[in-house]
Amino acid sequence: MRLDAASDGEISLDASDLTGLHPLFASRLSLWLNRQNNGGVQVVIKEPHDEATRRLFRAFRLGEAIGGVGDALAVGDPEVIIRPTRLVELTEVDLLADTLVQPLVDHFDDAAVVRDAVLMAISELCQNAVEHGTSPAGCVVAASRGEADGISKIMLGIGDLGIGIPNDIRQAHPELVLDEHAIGRALEEGVSGTQRSDRGYGFSWVLKETLSSAATSAEMLIRSGEGTFRREIVDARIKDHGWRTPDAGGSWIACDWATVGKLPTDG
């Protein structure tokens, strides 16, 4: 993908070589496009050549204004569950979770029950982003599903442009100098930047719900500040790894759950 300045007040975004489209990428791109438009810059988009990626590109409505909860669910596309959706109030997080219950029931059969883990992730991680992101942009969430070689997968992307997880955690734990270490600590139960005993359980609740689900494997990738942290779960075994990366601005979380068995078709 390439950016070019076409003319004054206009940018050309060439996504023609893009293949594959994770919801986290869709969330980041939609928020970037929204910021450009708000700044008076028109973005001319060259859509992906790859047919499947182009269809997802359009199903996510990339290039259009970020929608609200009322327009979150994709209708008529079997792979997109949530279009990029802006959440700025905790009531909107609850409403989105409530709205998703039936579609997730419809999307997964009894052999692939990860819907509770997905709902927990949306409830807890979006709530964290809205509460701690401290950005007028709120948080943006998107989700999709797919199937390949007998493996069903659901993918979730959440992003915000707030102070970032490391800076939030360092309010209570200033000793965590490296951003990847701060993110890793944020995943521990009861660890919060608020110094309140009733906070810091969101990530651990998502982990517990995932471990109790029918997911054969799962992954959470978090990028914030100058750190990236990956948590992998395969057959109930947890593997963590953190490393330093260029500043991402805000916090970006990708969650993937995989199960054996086909997804039921819509209709």
C-alpha positions as CSV (number, residue, x, y, z in Angstrom):
1,M,0.0,0.0,0.0
2,R,1.4,3.4,-0.9
3,L,0.5,7.1,-0.2
4,D,1.1,9.8,-2.7
5,A,0.3,13.6,-2.6
6,A,-2.0,13.9,-5.7
7,S,-2.5,17.7,-5.3
8,D,-3.1,20.4,-2.7
9,G,-5.6,19.0,-0.3
10,E,-5.7,15.6,-1.9
11,I,-3.9,12.3,-1.2
12,S,-3.8,9.2,-3.3
13,L,-4.0,5.9,-1.3
14,D,-3.0,3.0,-3.5
15,A,-4.2,-0.2,-1.9
16,S,-4.2,-2.1,-5.1
17,D,-1.5,-4.6,-3.9
18,L,-3.3,-5.3,-0.6
19,T,-4.1,-8.9,0.2
20,G,-5.9,-10.1,3.3
21,L,-7.7,-7.6,5.5
22,H,-7.7,-8.0,9.2
23,P,-10.3,-6.0,11.2
24,L,-7.6,-4.2,13.1
25,F,-6.2,-2.9,9.8
26,A,-9.7,-1.9,8.8
27,S,-10.1,0.0,12.2
28,R,-6.8,1.8,11.8
29,L,-7.4,2.7,8.2
30,S,-10.9,4.0,8.8
31,L,-9.8,6.1,11.7
32,W,-6.9,7.5,9.6
33,L,-9.2,8.3,6.7
34,N,-11.7,10.0,9.1
35,R,-8.9,12.2,10.5
36,Q,-7.8,13.2,7.0
37,N,-11.4,14.1,6.0
38,N,-11.9,16.1,9.2
39,G,-8.7,18.0,8.3
40,G,-10.0,18.9,4.9
41,V,-7.9,16.4,3.0
42,Q,-9.6,14.4,0.3
43,V,-8.3,10.8,0.0
44,V,-8.6,9.1,-3.4
45,I,-8.5,5.4,-2.9
46,K,-7.3,2.7,-5.4
47,E,-9.0,-0.4,-4.2
48,P,-7.3,-3.8,-4.0
49,H,-6.9,-5.9,-7.1
50,D,-7.4,-9.1,-5.2
51,E,-11.1,-9.9,-5.5
52,A,-11.6,-11.3,-2.0
53,T,-9.7,-8.4,-0.4
54,R,-11.6,-5.8,-2.5
55,R,-15.0,-7.4,-1.4
56,L,-13.9,-7.1,2.3
57,F,-12.6,-3.6,1.7
58,R,-16.1,-2.6,0.4
59,A,-17.9,-4.6,3.1
60,F,-16.0,-2.7,5.8
61,R,-17.1,0.5,4.1
62,L,-13.5,1.8,4.1
63,G,-13.4,5.3,2.7
64,E,-16.8,6.2,4.2
65,A,-17.4,7.9,7.6
66,I,-17.1,5.7,10.6
67,G,-20.5,4.5,11.6
68,G,-22.2,4.2,15.0
69,V,-23.7,1.2,16.8
70,G,-26.9,1.4,14.8
71,D,-25.0,0.7,11.6
72,A,-22.4,-1.7,13.0
73,L,-23.7,-5.0,11.7
74,A,-23.0,-6.0,8.1
75,V,-25.9,-7.4,6.3
76,G,-25.5,-9.7,3.3
77,D,-21.8,-10.3,3.7
78,P,-20.9,-13.7,5.3
79,E,-17.5,-12.7,6.5
80,V,-17.9,-9.2,8.0
81,I,-19.6,-9.1,11.4
82,I,-18.9,-5.6,12.6
83,R,-18.0,-2.7,10.2
84,P,-15.6,-0.1,11.7
85,T,-17.8,1.4,14.4
86,R,-17.0,4.3,16.7
87,L,-17.8,4.0,20.5
88,V,-17.5,7.1,22.7
89,E,-19.8,6.2,25.6
90,L,-19.9,3.1,27.8
91,T,-23.6,2.7,27.0
92,E,-22.6,2.3,23.4
93,V,-20.3,-0.6,24.3
94,D,-23.1,-2.3,26.2
95,L,-25.5,-1.7,23.2
96,L,-23.0,-3.2,20.7
97,A,-22.5,-6.3,22.9
98,D,-26.2,-6.8,23.2
99,T,-26.7,-6.3,19.4
100,L,-24.1,-8.9,18.7
101,V,-25.6,-11.8,20.8
102,Q,-27.9,-13.1,18.1
103,P,-25.6,-12.7,15.1
104,L,-22.9,-14.6,17.0
105,V,-25.3,-17.3,18.0
106,D,-26.2,-17.6,14.3
107,H,-22.6,-17.6,13.1
108,F,-21.3,-20.4,15.4
109,D,-22.6,-23.9,15.9
110,D,-22.2,-25.9,19.1
111,A,-18.8,-27.2,18.0
112,A,-17.4,-23.7,17.7
113,V,-18.6,-21.8,20.8
114,V,-16.3,-18.9,21.1
115,R,-19.0,-16.3,21.1
116,D,-18.8,-15.7,24.9
117,A,-15.1,-15.0,24.6
118,V,-15.8,-12.6,21.7
119,L,-18.5,-10.8,23.7
120,M,-16.3,-10.6,26.7
121,A,-13.5,-9.1,24.6
122,I,-15.8,-6.5,23.1
123,S,-17.3,-5.6,26.5
124,E,-14.1,-5.3,28.4
125,L,-11.5,-4.1,25.9
126,C,-13.8,-1.5,24.3
127,Q,-14.8,-0.3,27.7
128,N,-11.1,0.1,28.6
129,A,-10.5,2.0,25.4
130,V,-13.5,4.3,26.0
131,E,-12.6,4.9,29.6
132,H,-8.8,5.2,29.3
133,G,-8.3,6.2,25.7
134,T,-9.2,9.8,26.6
135,S,-9.5,10.8,22.9
136,P,-12.4,12.6,21.2
137,A,-12.2,9.9,18.5
138,G,-13.3,7.3,21.0
139,C,-12.5,3.7,20.1
140,V,-13.1,2.0,16.8
141,V,-14.0,-1.7,16.6
142,A,-14.4,-4.1,13.7
143,A,-14.8,-7.9,13.4
144,S,-14.9,-10.5,10.7
145,R,-14.9,-14.3,10.3
146,G,-13.4,-16.7,7.9
147,E,-12.8,-20.4,7.1
148,A,-9.8,-22.2,5.6
149,D,-8.8,-25.9,5.6
150,G,-11.5,-26.9,8.0
151,I,-10.5,-24.1,10.5
152,S,-13.0,-21.5,11.4
153,K,-11.8,-18.2,12.6
154,I,-13.2,-15.0,14.1
155,M,-11.1,-11.9,14.2
156,L,-11.6,-8.7,16.2
157,G,-9.8,-5.3,16.0
158,I,-10.0,-2.5,18.5
159,G,-8.1,0.8,18.4
160,D,-8.0,4.2,20.1
161,L,-5.8,7.3,19.9
162,G,-5.5,7.9,23.7
163,I,-2.5,8.0,25.9
164,G,-1.7,4.4,25.4
165,I,-1.6,1.4,27.7
166,P,2.1,1.9,28.8
167,N,1.5,5.5,30.0
168,D,-1.7,4.5,31.7
169,I,-0.1,1.6,33.5
170,R,2.9,3.7,34.6
171,Q,0.6,6.0,36.5
172,A,0.7,3.2,39.2
173,H,3.8,1.4,38.1
174,P,6.5,3.9,37.1
175,E,9.2,1.2,37.3
176,L,7.9,-0.3,34.1
177,V,10.2,1.7,31.8
178,L,9.9,-0.5,28.6
179,D,6.5,-0.2,26.9
180,E,6.3,-3.9,26.1
181,H,6.9,-4.7,29.8
182,A,4.1,-2.3,30.8
183,I,1.7,-3.9,28.3
184,G,2.6,-7.4,29.6
185,R,1.9,-6.3,33.2
186,A,-1.5,-4.8,32.1
187,L,-2.5,-8.3,31.1
188,E,-2.0,-9.6,34.7
189,E,-5.0,-9.8,36.9
190,G,-5.6,-6.8,39.1
191,V,-2.9,-4.6,37.5
192,S,-4.3,-1.2,36.6
193,G,-3.1,2.3,36.2
194,T,-5.9,3.6,38.5
195,Q,-4.5,2.1,41.8
196,R,-8.1,0.9,42.5
197,S,-8.5,-2.7,43.8
198,D,-11.6,-3.2,41.7
199,R,-9.9,-2.5,38.4
200,G,-7.5,-4.3,36.2
201,Y,-9.5,-7.5,35.4
202,G,-10.6,-6.9,31.9
203,F,-7.7,-8.7,30.1
204,S,-7.7,-11.6,32.6
205,W,-11.5,-12.1,32.1
206,V,-11.0,-12.3,28.4
207,L,-8.3,-14.8,28.9
208,K,-10.4,-17.0,31.2
209,E,-13.4,-16.9,28.8
210,T,-11.1,-17.9,25.9
211,L,-9.6,-20.8,27.9
212,S,-13.1,-22.1,28.8
213,S,-14.3,-21.8,25.1
214,A,-14.0,-24.3,22.3
215,A,-11.2,-22.4,20.7
216,T,-8.4,-24.6,19.6
217,S,-6.1,-21.6,19.4
218,A,-6.3,-17.9,20.1
219,E,-4.0,-14.9,19.9
220,M,-4.1,-11.4,21.3
221,L,-1.7,-8.9,19.8
222,I,-1.4,-5.5,21.5
223,R,0.6,-2.5,20.1
224,S,0.9,0.7,22.1
225,G,3.5,3.3,22.5
226,E,6.8,1.8,21.5
227,G,5.9,-1.7,22.5
228,T,4.2,-4.8,21.1
229,F,3.0,-7.8,23.1
230,R,1.7,-11.1,21.8
231,R,-0.2,-13.7,23.8
232,E,-0.7,-17.0,22.1
233,I,-3.0,-19.8,23.4
234,V,-2.7,-23.3,21.8
235,D,-4.4,-26.2,23.5
236,A,-4.8,-24.2,26.7
237,R,-1.1,-23.4,26.8
238,I,-0.2,-19.8,27.1
239,K,2.9,-18.2,25.5
240,D,3.8,-14.5,25.9
241,H,6.3,-12.5,24.0
242,G,7.0,-8.7,23.9
243,W,9.3,-6.6,21.9
244,R,10.0,-3.0,21.0
245,T,8.4,-1.4,17.9
246,P,8.1,2.2,16.5
247,D,5.6,4.4,18.3
248,A,2.1,3.3,17.2
249,G,0.1,6.2,18.8
250,G,-2.8,5.1,21.0
251,S,-3.5,1.5,21.6
252,W,-4.3,-1.2,19.0
253,I,-5.5,-4.7,19.9
254,A,-6.1,-7.7,17.6
255,C,-7.8,-10.8,18.9
256,D,-8.2,-14.0,16.9
257,W,-10.0,-17.2,17.8
258,A,-9.7,-20.4,15.8
259,T,-11.9,-23.5,16.0
260,V,-12.1,-26.8,14.1
261,G,-15.3,-27.2,12.1
262,K,-17.2,-25.3,9.5
263,L,-19.2,-22.2,10.2
264,P,-22.9,-22.5,9.3
265,T,-23.8,-20.6,6.2
266,D,-26.2,-17.6,6.5
267,G,-29.6,-17.8,5.0
